[in-house]
Amino acid sequence: MMFEALRRQLAGVVAITVTPFTADDRVDEAALAAITCRMVEAGISVVTPNGNTGEYYSLSAAERSTCLRVVKEAAGDAILLAGVGGPLPSAIEAALEARDAGADAVMIHHPVQPYITADGWIEYHRAIAAAVPELGVVPYLKSRSITADALRSLASAAPNFVGIKYALPDPVDFASIRSDANIPGLVWIAGLAESYAASQFAATAEGFTSGLANVVPEVSLNYLQALKRGDFSGALEQWQDIRDFEDLRARDNNALNVSAVKEALHQIGLCDRAVRAPISTLEPADRERVSRMLASWNVDLASASALG
């Protein structure tokens, strides 16, 4: 029962925070705090520092620690779902740091090792979960080689396995593995943001991740409410309002995922558009495209800039 409140919060919009950078390429702590506060004040109740939208693999361990601290301080009573990953000892160390910083749960990045067995995946996640039994554990699932059997095995070995972030663009596979795993109490989170939320909610997903929430959190929250009501027609209408932005982020195999969000935040006045290689900023034509989207959402640029 200790994780019931956490499960309820994970069944919502799980916002993945960006990592703003200063002109001299340091983490912009003030901007990160402002963006986080703005989301929480709008009603976002779960924030994830050090996710992929936060450029996890471009950050040093010290910078990830900074992001963890800043987001925790800015998020107030919101659930802190901290991203951890990398080699197993490093992932365990990061999970322990997240616990000590006051995180409620850890989101475990899918291992980037090119050779992964199902048993190895189970052991990787079991070891991290065992190191922080007080925290909920949410694996980031990005491989079809991880089956329903593997998820059930992890659930048996790790009582704090509370949710799964499913990030494959396959609604049929999502429905199948969700049904076949049949793990009581496990929260299924659509891990490819608003684009796949509707199809996965139809297969009983309960929450979705969002980078868009950095920019217009109220739009993501309204979309969630339509999905929770089962109002798929209404959700489709809302989707049309954000489709162009999400399509831009997904272009070229998600190459612009972070760049589009940071460009929007830059135009709002909340942070610089800077990203780190191997990501690059948007071309001028795409910057104009973002401007048109912000105008269509009636974003109050002056008000948002004041928050920065």
Secondary structure, 3 states (H helix, E strand, C coil): CCCHHHHHHHCCEEEECCCCECCCCCECHHHHHHHHHHHHHHCCCEEECCCHHHCHHHCCHHHHHHHHHHHHHHHCCCEEEEEECCCHHHHHHHHHHHHHHCCCEEEECCCCCCCCCHHHHHHHHHHHHHHCCCCEEEEEECCCCCCHHHHHHHHHHCCCECEEEECCCCHHHHHHHHHHHCCCCCEEEECCCHHHHHHHHHCCCCEEEECHHHCCHHHHHHHHHHHHHCCHHHHHHHHHHHHHHHHHHHHHHHCCHHHHHHHHHHHHCCCCCCCCCCCCCCCHHHHHHHHHHHHHCCCCHHHHHHHC
